[in-house]
Amino acid sequence: MMTKLTKAELKTALERLPDWALAKDREAIVRKFKFQDFDDAFAFMTRSALLAAKMDHHPEWFNVYNKVDVTLTTHDAGGVTQKDIALATAMDSYAAMSGGK
């Protein structure tokens, strides 16, 4: 089982992920992605989904056209773990590959 990051560890991790923020209502990290169109958003989600399946760690996300809102948390740990940070880092890379911001 993954261990929840301490506040200091989470702060350090978020310094390396400047587009991610703490969720206001729970122990999670969130980011809003925006792409040129639906195809780019879907490509991003496909890449992310394939990695998430390999990691056995699945994002909470919501997609409308060119926007994808993502929430990451590790339910078993009751908060953000290194798995969330690793998936967020990969999602940032996938977004860049798909022209997202």
Secondary structure, DSSP 4 states (H G I P E B T S, - for coil): -PPPPPHHHHHHHHHS-TT-EE-SSSS-EEEEEE-SSHHHHHHHHHHHHHHHHHHT---EEEEETTEEEEEE-BGGGTB--HHHHHHHHHHHHHHHHTT--
